[in-house]
Amino acid sequence: MKNQFNSPLRKIFAKFLLMAYIFCWYQLWYALPLFAQDGDAGIQEATNKVKGYFDSGCDLMYAIGAVMGIIGAVKVFNKWNAGEPDTSKVASAWFGSCVFLVIVATVLKSFFGI
């Protein structure tokens, strides 16, 4: 019995389908018009967009710092009431992370001159 999957006609048909697929993709990519802008204009537009979002990002950092401060205060309060010995270490870590967020937002504003 002859194996029908290795027939010459099937191989020719498979090659035809592959060539048709490649030709379709070739036509698709070369038929699309490509639009480009000047590199300096693109960089300037990106800079303006980043400056527009910067204040919102700093406000978001302040809000995250406030939420982290509240969570940290609750955790430290629970540890303090439980009498755990590492309460001061946890308190300094939470306080330090909140201060870090506020300082980073302020330094970034002054660093970029916004």
C-alpha positions in Angstrom: 0.0 0.0 0.0 1.4 3.4 -1.0 1.8 6.1 1.7 -0.6 8.9 0.7 1.2 11.5 2.9 4.4 11.3 0.9 2.9 11.5 -2.6 4.6 13.8 -5.1 1.4 15.7 -5.8 0.9 16.5 -2.1 4.5 17.8 -1.9 3.9 20.1 -4.9 0.7 21.3 -3.5 2.4 22.1 -0.1 5.2 24.0 -1.9 2.6 26.0 -3.8 0.7 26.9 -0.6 3.9 28.0 1.1 4.9 30.1 -1.9 1.4 31.7 -2.0 1.6 32.4 1.8 5.0 34.1 1.4 3.8 36.1 -1.6 0.8 37.3 0.3 2.9 38.5 3.2 5.4 40.1 0.8 2.6 42.0 -0.9 1.1 43.0 2.4 4.3 44.5 3.9 5.3 46.3 0.7 1.9 47.6 0.0 1.6 49.4 3.3 2.7 53.0 3.1 5.3 53.9 5.7 5.2 57.3 7.4 8.1 58.7 9.3 8.8 62.0 10.9 11.9 63.9 11.5 14.0 62.5 14.4 14.3 65.8 16.2 10.6 66.5 16.0 9.8 63.0 17.4 12.2 63.5 20.3 10.7 67.0 21.0 7.2 65.6 21.0 8.1 62.8 23.3 9.8 65.3 25.7 6.6 67.4 25.8 4.4 64.4 26.5 6.7 63.2 29.3 6.7 66.7 30.8 2.9 66.7 30.6 2.6 63.5 32.6 5.3 64.3 35.1 3.1 66.2 37.6 0.5 63.5 37.6 3.3 60.9 38.2 4.6 62.9 41.2 1.1 63.3 42.6 0.7 59.5 42.2 4.0 58.9 44.1 2.8 61.2 46.9 -0.5 59.2 47.1 1.4 55.9 47.1 3.6 57.3 49.9 0.5 58.3 51.9 -1.1 54.8 51.6 2.2 53.1 52.5 2.5 55.4 55.5 -1.0 54.4 56.7 -0.3 50.7 56.1 3.0 51.0 57.9 1.5 52.8 60.8 -1.1 50.1 61.3 1.6 47.3 61.1 3.9 49.1 63.5 1.0 49.7 65.9 0.0 46.0 65.8 3.6 45.0 66.5 4.0 47.5 69.3 0.8 46.3 71.0 1.9 42.7 70.6 5.2 43.5 72.4 7.4 42.3 69.6 11.1 43.3 70.0 11.7 44.3 66.4 9.1 47.2 66.4 11.7 50.0 66.0 13.3 48.2 63.0 9.9 47.8 61.2 8.9 51.4 62.0 12.2 52.8 60.6 11.9 50.7 57.5 8.3 51.9 56.7 9.1 55.5 57.6 12.2 55.4 55.5 10.4 54.0 52.4 7.7 56.8 52.7 10.3 59.5 53.0 12.2 58.0 50.1 9.2 58.3 47.8 8.6 61.9 48.7 12.3 62.8 48.3 12.5 61.0 44.9 9.5 62.9 43.6 10.9 66.2 44.7 14.4 65.5 43.4 13.1 64.4 40.1 11.1 67.6 39.7 14.2 69.7 40.5 16.5 67.5 38.4 14.5 67.8 35.3 13.6 71.5 35.9 9.9 71.0 35.8 
